Amino acid sequence: MIGAGLAGVRAAAELRAQGYEGRLTLLGAEEGPPYDRPPLSKRVLLAGGEPDLIDPAWLEGVDLRTGVTVTAVRPGMLASTAGDEPWDGLVLAVGALPRRLAGSDGGAYVLRTAADAVRLRAALVPGAHVVVVGAGWIGAEVATAAAHRGCTVTVLEAGVAPLVTALGPTAGGWTVPWYAEAGVTLRTGAAVAGVDSRGVGLAGGGRVDADVVVEAVGVRPQLDWLAGSGIEVDPASGGVVVDEAARSTLPGVVAVGDCAARWSPRTGRRVRTEHWDDALRAPTVAAATLLGTPAVYDPVPYVWSEQFGRYLQWVGWRSDGPAVRRGDPAAPTGWAAGWLDSAGRLTGLLTVDRQKDAMQARRVVDAGRVVDPDRLADPDVPIRSL
């Protein structure tokens, strides 16, 4: 296994659980024991806690080697900073790295590793002016933590609304008031021309100075080291091309987690998800594939986020149609928004402080059920009854 995050650790655990008794080696580029990433932008930044270590029981009987970077893969052999390593089966679980903006001098903060989180947390001191570039899932969570820690926060978003890529402009727009409530300045349509450690230059002219700048514009796998390996990389998403059983184009190699661009029979396209839930579940199928009993991995995507005192859950995909609002975003109680495809099937649901809705919607989306949009819009009607 290459990559000692959740996906790599789970792959090792699943191989053991499914009866593999041979040698297992797990190589991780970071130093220290494997840990979970979601708490980094939540508990570690917000509350000052420490990273959550992954259950060490999942590593029983595994040769874990940290601080090792793989530099090339060939059939039956890989090269690393610790020397060559033979392999009979290989799991790619190398995750992804933060995107850096064109014009960035590398002086801004990013948030991906535990070291990133600890370094950023130390900079979020009361009174510091923090500029966050990007109002996606991570940008919103970083802004939440910075405001909570007493910083003056400005968020610059190139799109017309927060979370516009995930939710579209209408539903993303329903989150705009949260920023003002938290004392955060949100500037949409603010394309960035350059970033350095002391501020941000805007594409339309002008500059926003800052004590702390955070680039939160997504992640992308860094897979240049796979060149010449026979493992195909999807040029659109940057992920390793795998089928619905997690098989890559090189026999004996599977890929899981953020680095995998898998074929989805459900949607008829290739998808690359960047969520904890995928890293947890995909290794079950990847391990089975390596052991000769491949299955289909094509789940309903799921992600959660904690922003400005609210708990968001997102299941499924956003179709082209407008969102069906379920409850009032301006009300003090929770609300949701759902998306239907052209056949009337529920394809995705965003919930805000309505956890039961999210759990039920995941099953409805998975089953491909047609729903009544008028009943979906009624927050008193259980999702499961639609």
C-alpha positions as CSV (number, residue, x, y, z in Angstrom):
1,M,0.0,0.0,0.0
2,I,1.3,3.4,-0.9
3,G,-0.3,6.1,1.3
4,A,-0.8,5.8,5.0
5,G,-4.0,7.8,5.3
6,L,-7.4,6.3,6.0
7,A,-7.7,4.7,2.6
8,G,-4.4,2.9,2.8
9,V,-4.9,1.8,6.4
10,R,-8.4,0.5,5.6
11,A,-7.0,-1.4,2.6
12,A,-4.6,-3.2,4.8
13,A,-7.3,-4.0,7.4
14,E,-9.6,-5.3,4.7
15,L,-7.0,-7.5,3.1
16,R,-6.5,-9.2,6.5
17,A,-10.3,-9.3,7.2
18,Q,-10.8,-11.0,3.8
19,G,-8.3,-13.7,4.6
20,Y,-5.0,-12.6,3.2
21,E,-2.2,-13.9,5.4
22,G,0.9,-12.8,3.4
23,R,3.2,-9.9,3.9
24,L,1.7,-6.4,4.0
25,T,3.8,-3.2,3.7
26,L,2.3,0.3,4.1
27,L,4.4,3.2,3.0
28,G,3.5,6.7,4.1
29,A,5.3,10.0,3.1
30,E,4.4,11.7,6.3
31,E,6.2,11.0,9.6
32,G,4.3,9.7,12.6
33,P,1.3,7.4,13.0
34,P,-1.7,7.6,10.6
35,Y,-4.5,10.0,11.5
36,D,-7.9,11.2,10.3
37,R,-8.0,14.3,8.2
38,P,-11.6,15.7,8.8
39,P,-10.9,16.8,12.4
40,L,-8.0,19.0,11.1
41,S,-10.4,21.7,9.8
42,K,-12.9,21.1,12.6
43,R,-11.7,20.2,16.0
44,V,-7.9,20.8,15.6
45,L,-8.3,24.4,14.2
46,L,-11.6,25.3,16.0
47,A,-11.1,23.8,19.4
48,G,-7.3,23.4,19.6
49,G,-7.4,19.6,19.9
50,E,-4.9,17.1,18.5
51,P,-5.3,15.0,15.4
52,D,-7.3,11.8,15.8
53,L,-5.1,8.8,15.3
54,I,-6.6,6.0,13.1
55,D,-7.4,2.8,15.1
56,P,-4.1,1.0,15.5
57,A,-5.9,-2.4,15.5
58,W,-6.3,-1.9,11.7
59,L,-2.5,-2.0,11.4
60,E,-1.9,-5.3,13.2
61,G,0.4,-7.5,11.2
62,V,1.3,-4.6,8.9
63,D,4.8,-3.3,8.2
64,L,4.2,0.4,8.5
65,R,7.0,2.6,7.2
66,T,6.5,6.4,7.5
67,G,8.6,9.1,6.0
68,V,9.0,7.2,2.8
69,T,8.1,8.7,-0.6
70,V,7.5,6.4,-3.6
71,T,9.2,7.9,-6.7
72,A,8.4,5.3,-9.4
73,V,6.3,2.2,-10.1
74,R,7.2,-0.6,-12.5
75,P,5.6,-4.1,-12.8
76,G,6.6,-6.0,-9.7
77,M,8.9,-3.3,-8.3
78,L,8.6,0.2,-6.9
79,A,11.3,2.8,-6.2
80,S,11.2,4.9,-3.1
81,T,13.4,7.2,-1.0
82,A,14.1,4.1,1.2
83,G,15.1,1.9,-1.7
84,D,13.4,-0.5,-4.1
85,E,10.5,-2.6,-2.9
86,P,9.0,-5.7,-4.7
87,W,5.3,-6.1,-5.0
88,D,2.8,-8.7,-6.1
89,G,-0.3,-6.6,-5.5
90,L,-0.3,-2.8,-5.0
91,V,-2.8,-0.3,-3.5
92,L,-2.5,3.3,-4.5
93,A,-4.0,5.4,-1.7
94,V,-1.8,8.5,-2.0
95,G,-4.5,11.1,-1.7
96,A,-4.1,14.6,-3.2
97,L,-2.3,17.8,-2.5
98,P,-3.7,21.3,-2.2
99,R,-4.0,23.3,-5.4
100,R,-1.9,26.5,-5.4
101,L,-3.2,29.5,-7.3
102,A,-1.4,30.8,-10.4
103,G,0.6,33.7,-9.2
104,S,1.1,32.2,-5.7
105,D,4.6,32.5,-4.3
106,G,4.0,29.7,-1.9
107,G,4.0,31.9,1.1
108,A,0.4,31.4,2.0
109,Y,-1.0,28.6,4.3
110,V,-2.8,25.5,3.1
111,L,-4.6,22.9,5.1
112,R,-4.1,19.2,4.3
113,T,-1.8,17.6,6.8
114,A,-1.6,17.6,10.6
115,A,1.5,19.8,10.3
116,D,-0.4,22.3,8.2
117,A,-3.2,22.4,10.8
118,V,-0.8,23.0,13.7
119,R,1.1,25.7,11.8
120,L,-2.1,27.5,10.8
121,R,-3.6,27.2,14.2
122,A,-0.6,29.0,15.7
123,A,-1.1,31.9,13.3
124,L,-4.8,32.3,14.1
125,V,-4.3,34.7,17.0
126,P,-6.9,37.2,18.2
127,G,-6.8,40.4,16.1
128,A,-5.0,38.9,13.2
129,H,-6.4,39.7,9.7
130,V,-6.9,36.5,7.9
131,V,-7.8,36.3,4.2
132,V,-9.2,32.9,3.0
133,V,-9.1,32.4,-0.7
134,G,-12.0,30.1,-1.6
135,A,-15.4,29.6,0.0
136,G,-15.8,25.8,-0.6
137,W,-16.0,23.2,2.1
138,I,-12.5,23.8,3.5
139,G,-12.5,27.6,3.0
140,A,-15.7,27.9,5.0
141,E,-14.4,25.7,7.8
142,V,-11.2,27.7,8.0
143,A,-13.1,30.9,8.1
144,T,-15.3,29.5,10.9
145,A,-12.3,28.5,13.0
146,A,-10.5,31.9,12.4
147,A,-13.6,33.9,13.4
148,H,-14.0,31.7,16.5
149,R,-10.4,32.3,17.5
150,G,-10.9,36.1,17.4
151,C,-9.4,36.9,14.0
152,T,-10.7,39.5,11.5
153,V,-11.6,37.4,8.5
154,T,-12.2,38.1,4.8
155,V,-13.2,35.4,2.4
156,L,-12.5,35.9,-1.3
157,E,-14.6,33.7,-3.6
158,A,-14.2,33.8,-7.4
159,G,-17.7,32.4,-7.9
160,V,-21.0,34.1,-7.3
161,A,-21.7,32.3,-4.0
162,P,-20.0,30.0,-1.4
163,L,-20.0,26.3,-2.3
164,V,-21.1,27.2,-5.8
165,T,-19.3,24.2,-7.4
166,A,-20.9,21.7,-5.1
167,L,-24.4,23.3,-4.6
168,G,-24.8,25.8,-7.5
169,P,-25.5,29.5,-7.1
170,T,-29.0,29.4,-5.6
171,A,-28.3,26.9,-2.8
172,G,-24.8,28.3,-2.2
173,G,-26.4,31.7,-1.9
174,W,-28.5,30.6,1.0
175,T,-25.3,30.3,3.1
176,V,-24.2,33.9,2.4
177,P,-25.9,35.3,5.6
178,W,-23.9,33.0,7.8
179,Y,-20.7,34.9,7.1
180,A,-22.1,38.3,8.2
181,E,-23.6,36.6,11.3
182,A,-20.1,35.4,12.2
183,G,-18.5,38.8,11.5
184,V,-16.8,37.5,8.4
185,T,-16.5,39.7,5.3
186,L,-17.4,37.7,2.2
187,R,-16.5,39.0,-1.2
188,T,-17.9,37.0,-4.2
189,G,-16.8,37.4,-7.8
190,A,-13.3,38.2,-6.4
191,A,-10.9,36.4,-8.7
192,V,-7.3,36.4,-7.5
193,A,-4.3,37.3,-9.5
194,G,-1.6,36.7,-7.0
195,V,-1.0,35.4,-3.5
196,D,1.9,35.9,-1.0
197,S,2.4,35.7,2.7
198,R,1.2,39.3,3.2
199,G,-1.8,39.5,1.1
200,V,-3.8,38.9,-2.1
201,G,-3.7,40.8,-5.4
202,L,-7.1,40.8,-7.2
203,A,-7.6,40.1,-10.9
204,G,-9.7,43.3,-11.3
205,G,-7.1,45.4,-9.6
206,G,-6.5,46.2,-6.0
207,R,-5.1,44.3,-3.1
208,V,-6.2,42.9,0.2
209,D,-3.5,42.9,2.8
210,A,-3.4,40.3,5.5
211,D,-1.4,38.9,8.4
212,V,-2.4,35.4,7.4
213,V,-3.4,34.1,3.9
214,V,-5.0,30.7,3.4
215,E,-5.4,29.1,0.0
216,A,-8.4,26.9,0.0
217,V,-9.1,26.2,-3.6
218,G,-9.3,22.4,-3.7
219,V,-6.9,19.5,-4.1
220,R,-5.6,17.5,-6.9
221,P,-3.6,14.2,-7.0
222,Q,0.2,14.6,-7.6
223,L,1.0,11.6,-9.8
224,D,3.9,12.6,-12.0
225,W,5.9,9.8,-10.5
226,L,3.5,7.3,-12.2
227,A,4.8,8.3,-15.7
228,G,5.9,5.2,-17.6
229,S,4.3,2.8,-15.2
230,G,1.4,1.7,-17.4
231,I,-1.0,3.2,-14.9
232,E,-3.3,5.6,-16.7
233,V,-4.1,9.0,-15.1
234,D,-7.3,10.8,-16.1
235,P,-6.3,14.1,-17.5
236,A,-9.6,15.8,-16.5
237,S,-9.6,14.9,-12.8
238,G,-6.0,14.1,-12.3
239,G,-6.9,10.8,-10.7
240,V,-5.8,7.2,-11.4
241,V,-8.2,5.7,-13.9
242,V,-9.9,2.7,-12.3
243,D,-13.0,0.7,-13.1
244,E,-16.0,0.0,-10.8
245,A,-13.9,-2.7,-9.0
246,A,-11.0,-0.2,-8.3
247,R,-8.7,-1.9,-10.9
248,S,-6.2,0.3,-12.6
249,T,-4.8,-0.2,-16.1
250,L,-1.8,-2.0,-14.7
251,P,-2.6,-5.6,-13.6
252,G,-2.3,-6.1,-9.9
253,V,-2.8,-2.4,-9.0
254,V,-5.9,-0.9,-7.5
255,A,-6.5,2.7,-6.4
256,V,-8.7,4.1,-3.7
257,G,-9.5,7.4,-2.0
258,D,-8.8,10.9,-3.3
259,C,-6.3,9.7,-5.9
260,A,-8.8,7.4,-7.7
261,A,-10.9,8.5,-10.7
262,R,-13.4,5.6,-10.7
263,W,-16.0,4.6,-13.3
264,S,-19.5,5.0,-11.9
265,P,-22.1,2.8,-13.6
266,R,-24.8,4.8,-11.7
267,T,-23.9,8.1,-13.4
268,G,-22.3,6.8,-16.6
269,R,-19.2,8.9,-16.0
270,R,-15.9,8.9,-14.2
271,V,-15.9,10.5,-10.8
272,R,-13.3,11.5,-8.3
273,T,-14.6,12.1,-4.8
274,E,-12.5,13.6,-2.0
275,H,-14.4,12.5,1.0
276,W,-13.7,10.6,4.2
277,D,-16.6,8.2,3.5
278,D,-15.1,7.1,0.2
279,A,-11.7,6.4,1.8
280,L,-13.4,4.3,4.5
281,R,-15.6,2.2,2.2
282,A,-13.8,1.8,-1.2
283,P,-11.0,-0.3,0.3
284,T,-13.4,-3.2,0.9
285,V,-13.9,-3.6,-2.8
286,A,-10.3,-2.9,-3.7
287,A,-9.1,-5.6,-1.3
288,A,-11.6,-8.1,-2.8
289,T,-10.4,-7.2,-6.3
290,L,-6.8,-7.9,-5.3
291,L,-7.8,-11.3,-3.8
292,G,-9.7,-12.3,-7.0
293,T,-13.3,-11.6,-5.9
294,P,-14.0,-8.2,-7.5
295,A,-17.3,-6.4,-6.7
296,V,-18.8,-3.1,-7.8
297,Y,-18.1,0.0,-5.9
298,D,-20.6,2.7,-6.9
299,P,-21.9,4.4,-3.7
300,V,-24.0,7.5,-3.2
301,P,-21.3,10.1,-2.2
302,Y,-21.6,11.6,1.3
303,V,-19.8,14.5,2.9
304,W,-20.3,16.6,6.1
305,S,-19.1,20.0,7.1
306,E,-19.3,22.2,10.2
307,Q,-19.7,25.9,9.3
308,F,-20.6,28.8,11.5
309,G,-22.4,26.7,14.1
310,R,-24.3,24.6,11.6
311,Y,-23.9,21.0,10.6
312,L,-24.1,20.4,6.9
313,Q,-24.5,17.0,5.2
314,W,-24.5,16.4,1.4
315,V,-25.5,13.2,-0.2
316,G,-25.6,12.3,-3.9
317,W,-25.0,14.6,-6.9
318,R,-26.4,17.9,-8.0
319,S,-28.4,17.6,-11.2
320,D,-28.9,20.4,-13.6
321,G,-32.4,21.3,-12.4
322,P,-33.1,23.9,-9.7
323,A,-33.0,22.9,-6.1
324,V,-36.3,22.1,-4.3
325,R,-36.1,24.0,-1.0
326,R,-37.2,22.1,2.1
327,G,-37.8,24.5,4.9
328,D,-36.8,28.1,5.2
329,P,-33.0,28.9,5.2
330,A,-33.8,32.1,7.2
331,A,-35.6,30.3,9.9
332,P,-33.8,29.4,13.2
333,T,-34.5,25.7,12.6
334,G,-32.7,23.5,10.1
335,W,-33.5,23.2,6.4
336,A,-32.6,21.2,3.3
337,A,-32.5,21.4,-0.5
338,G,-33.0,18.5,-2.9
339,W,-32.2,18.0,-6.6
340,L,-34.3,15.9,-9.0
341,D,-33.2,14.6,-12.4
342,S,-35.4,14.8,-15.6
343,A,-37.2,11.6,-14.6
344,G,-38.1,13.0,-11.1
345,R,-35.6,10.8,-9.2
346,L,-33.9,12.3,-6.1
347,T,-30.2,12.7,-7.0
348,G,-28.9,14.8,-4.2
349,L,-29.8,16.4,-0.9
350,L,-28.2,19.1,1.2
351,T,-29.2,19.2,4.8
352,V,-28.5,21.9,7.4
353,D,-29.1,20.7,11.0
354,R,-31.4,17.9,9.7
355,Q,-29.4,14.8,10.1
356,K,-32.3,12.4,9.9
357,D,-33.1,13.8,6.4
358,A,-29.6,13.1,5.2
359,M,-29.6,9.5,6.4
360,Q,-33.0,8.8,4.8
361,A,-32.1,10.6,1.5
362,R,-29.0,8.5,1.0
363,R,-31.2,5.4,0.8
364,V,-33.7,7.1,-1.5
365,V,-31.0,8.3,-3.8
366,D,-29.4,4.8,-3.8
367,A,-32.7,3.2,-4.7
368,G,-33.2,5.6,-7.6
369,R,-36.7,6.5,-6.4
370,V,-39.0,9.1,-8.1
371,V,-40.3,11.5,-5.5
372,D,-43.1,14.1,-5.4
373,P,-41.4,17.5,-5.4
374,D,-44.3,19.1,-3.5
375,R,-43.9,16.6,-0.6
376,L,-40.1,16.9,-0.8
377,A,-40.6,20.7,-0.1
378,D,-42.6,20.0,3.0
379,P,-40.1,19.6,5.9
380,D,-42.7,17.8,8.0
381,V,-42.9,14.9,5.5
382,P,-40.2,12.3,6.2
383,I,-37.9,11.7,3.3
384,R,-38.3,7.9,3.6
385,S,-42.0,8.3,2.8
386,L,-41.5,10.2,-0.4
